[in-house]
Amino acid sequence: MSQKPRWFASTDLDTAFAVARACHSNKARKTDPTPYISHLMGVSALVVEHGGSEVQAAAALLHDTIEDTSMTYGHLVILVGKPVADIVLACTDSTERKRDDQMTPEERVADWRNRKALYLEKLAGKPDSDPSLLVVLADKVHNGEQTARDIERHRADGRDLGEFWSMFNAPRDMQHWWYGELLANLLAKTWSPEQLPLLDRFRRAVETIQSA
């Protein structure tokens, strides 16, 4: 006997995907030419598979729009509604930042470190009931597992890991710090039983990242 879904997808999800596609269609991952939309789809799928609502699934598709594109919170409210836009804003580490090409390499690293520290402070203050937390966890799992797989491929091919880390906005030691602090903050939250496997996946990914 087939089961009924927890919720029925509406056209709201179609709208969120259309906005995500329009905002990110010309972008690829940092380490290979995979279209960036794959990350957004992957994060949304993880949210749905671990108990998330349609609002959370839509926000997962859009979680990078305010941070990485010209999309604003106000525009998102108009396009996809306030509940979705509020989660996207809660997942954003900065709404105002200079473009990378307007900063020196040293300024870019300092900016990255400052934004991540503020993000961690905001994350630590989120109550366990905050609907953005599942989106945050799914995002970090998807990013972390991709990074861990890239590391394992570099090792298997005998390639220099220093070259791998040079593709990121901050050096290896800062990436290790970032992932370690993320894990500590997420471990401090209370998760539902269906979300705990996702937390464990992130823990394993961080172990691989910090070993490189």
N, C-alpha and C positions, 0 to 999 in steps of 0.2 A: 504494500500500500504506500503510495507516494505521500510525502509530507508537504504541508503548505509552508511557504517561506515565512520568515518572521515579519517581513514587510514586502509590499509590492512596489517595485520601482515605478516612479512617476516621470513625467516629462521634466521635472526639476533636475533629475540626474542627466538627462539629455542636454539641458541648458548648461549645467556645470561643465560637462565634457566639451561642449562647443566653445565655451569661454577658455577653458584650459588649452584646447587645441589652437585657438587663435593666438593666445598669448605666448605659447611655447613652440609653435610649429617649426621655427627656424633654429632651434637649439638641439644640441647633442650632449651626451655625457662628457665629463671632463677627460676620461681616459680612453674613449673609443667613439666611433661615429653612431652609436645606437641613438635613435631619436629620443629626446628627453621625455616625450609623452609616455614612454614605457615606464619610467619611474613613477609618474603620477598615477597611471593605471595600476601599477603594482601596489602602491601605497593604499589606494582605494580598495583594492581587492583584499589586502590584509585587514583593513578596517572591517569590511563586511564579514570576512571569515572568522573574525574574533569578536563578534557580538555588536558591531557598530550599527548605528541607525542610518537611514538614508541621508539625513542632514550631515552626519559625520563622513559618510562616503563621498558626498558632494564636496565637502570642505577638503577632503584628502586630495581630490582631483585638482583643487585650486590652491593648495597650501603654500605654493611658492610664488603665486602671482603678485602679491603686494611686495614681497621682498626682492624679486628678480625681474619684474617687468614694470611697465608704466601704469599698470592697473592700480587704482586707489581703493581704499576701503569704501568710500562713498559710492564709487561706480559699482563695486561688487554688491553693495546693499540693493542697488537698483536692479542689477542683473539677476541675482540669485537669492536675495532676501537677507535680512539681518541675522538670523540664526547661523546661516552658513558663513556669512562674512565675518561674524564675531569669532568663529573658530579659526578662520584663516588669519585674522589679525592676531589671535593668541598664539599662532604658530610662527609668527614673523619675528625675526630678530632685530629688524630695523626698518622703519618706514621712510627714513631720510638718510641717504648716504651718497658720497661722491662716487662717480663712475671710476672703475679701476684705472682707466687711461688718464684720469685726472690726478692720480697719486703716484708717488715714487714707490719702488718695491718695499722700502722700509715703512712708508706710510700705510701701504696695503696690509702688511703684516700687523702693524699696530691697530689698524682699524678692525681687522678680523678678530684679534684678541679681545678688544674692547667690546665688540658686538657679542661675541660668544660669552663673555663674562656676564654681561647684562642679561642675555638669554637664560643662562643658568640660574641667575638670581630670580628671574621671573618664574622659571620652571619650579624652583624650590618652593615658591610661595603659592603654587596652584593647589587648591583643595583636591582631594581624591575624586570628587564628584565632577570636576571640570570636564566637559565633553571634548575639549581639545587634547586631553592627555592621550587618548587612544590614537588620535591622528599623529601626535608627536612620536609615540612609540613605534607605530607602523612606519613612519618616515625614517626614523633612525635605524630600524631593523633593515629596511630595504637598502638604504645607503650603506650601512655597516656590512651587510652580507655581500653586496656588490664589491665593496672595497676589499673584503677578506678574500673573495674569489680572485680578484685581480692580483692580490699579493701571492696567492697560491700559484697562479699561472706564471707570474714572474719567477718564482722560485723553481717551478718545474722546468722552465725554459733556461734557467741559469742566468737570468738577466739581473742587472743591478737595481736593487730596491731604492737606492738613492735617486736614480733616474725616475722611478715611479712616483716617489713622494714629491719630486720637483713639479709635477703637474698640478699640485694643489695650491690653494691660496696661502697656506701657512706651512712651515717646515714640519718635519717628522715629529719632533719632540712636542710641538704644540698640538698636533693631531692626536698624539697619544694622550696628552692632558685632556683634550676636548672629549674624546670618547670615554676616558675613564671617569670624568666628572659627570657626563651624561648618564653613564651606567649607575653611578652612585646615587644620583638624583632619582632616577627611575626605579631603582631598587627600594628607595625609601617610600614609594607610594604604595597604596593598597589596590591590588588588582583583582578582578573577578577570576574564578577558576578557568574560564575559557580564554582569558587573556594571558595567563601565566606562561603558557608555552611560547608566546611571542616574546616575553621578557627573557626567557631562557635562550631563545635564538639570538637575541641581542648580546647577551652575556658571552655566548660562544664566539660571535663575530668580533667582539671587542678583544677577547683573548688572542685571536689571530692577528688583529691589527696591532696590538701592543707588543707582539712578539717580533714584529718586522722592523 
